[in-house]
Amino acid sequence: MNSQQPIASQEEHRVLKFRPRTGTRPPDRAYHAEQRPVGDAKEQPGDLSRYEQPRSEPDDFRQRMLANVAAFAFTVALTAVGIWLAMSIADLRNTQDCVLMGRRDCARISTPHF
């Protein structure tokens, strides 16, 4: 078998010097003079009042709470079903492993407690 080594040139093994940025902010390449926002530049950054719309009716907190309770009950039920399914699969796997090992006493026999 013929193995060939790749030919390495001097440009492949060049080390570049790291030059940290000295400016405090990046250059404004993305904005042009006509694209800059018009108005007060010192506007509050967290103020969302300009996006608010008047509501025709007030919030129905009872409906919201009922929806939250229903969502919580659904989540609990889904979690319980998932845990039951995982336990059933683990029990089935243990029984199957027992049978595949050739053992004959794999079935569970429940006895009533007196």
N, C-alpha and C positions, 0 to 999 in steps of 0.2 A: 504494500500500500504506500503510495507516494504522498507524503505530507508536505505541504508548501506553507511557508510562513508569509504572512502579509508584509508587503513592503511599507515600512513606516517612514514618512518624511519628517523633516524637522518642524513643519508647521502643525502637525498633529500633537506635538508634545510641548506646546507653548504655554507658559504660565502667564495669566493675566493679573495685573495688579488691581487690587480692590481700591476704588476711590469713593469714599463716603460723600454723600450729598452735603453741600455746605449751605444751601438755601433753606429758609424756614418754610417755604411753601412751593409747590410745583409751579412750573410756568403755566400761564394762561393760554394754552394752545386751543382748548376746546371752545372758549368764548371769544367771539368777535364783538366789536363795539355795538352792532345792531342786535346781538343776541342776548345781551345782558338784561337782567330783569329791571323793569321800570318801577319806580316807586321808592319807598323807604327801604334802604338797604339794612337798617338796623331793626327790622321787624322781629317780633318775638318768634323764636324757632319752634316752640311747642304750642303756639296758639292755633287752634283748629276751628275757631269760631266762624271763620269765613266759609267753611264747608257745611255748617249747620243749616238745616232746612226746617221751617216751621212744621209742626205736626198737626194733623187734623184732629186727632184724638189722643188722649193721654195713654201712657203705658198701662197694660193690664197685668199687674204684678201677680195676681192670683193665677192667671193662665200661665205665666212664666214659671211660677213655683211648681205648678202641677206638671209642666213639661220637664222641669228639672228633676222632680221626684220620679217621673216615668223613665227618664233617661238613666237615672241612678239605679232603679230597679232592673232595667234591662241590662245594664252593665254588670250588676251583681249576679243576675241569672246566667248571663253569658260566661262569667268567670266560674260559677259553680258547675256549669255543664262542661267547661274546659277541664276543670280539675277532675270531675268524675270520669271524663273520657280518658285522661292521662292515666288515672288509676286503673281503669278497666284494661287499657292497652298493656300496662305493666304487669297486671295479673295474668292476662292472656299470654304474654311473653314468658313469664315464669312457668306457667303450665306447659306451654309448648316446649320450653327447654327441658323440663322434666320428662316429657314423653319422648323427646328425641334422644335423651340419654339412655333410654331403655328401661326406665323405672316403671313399676306397675302401681305404685301407690300415689299417683299424682292428683287424683280427684279428691276434693275436699268433702268430708262427711261432717255435716253439722249435727251435733247432738244437743238435745234440749237440756237446759240446766234445771236441776231440781232444787 
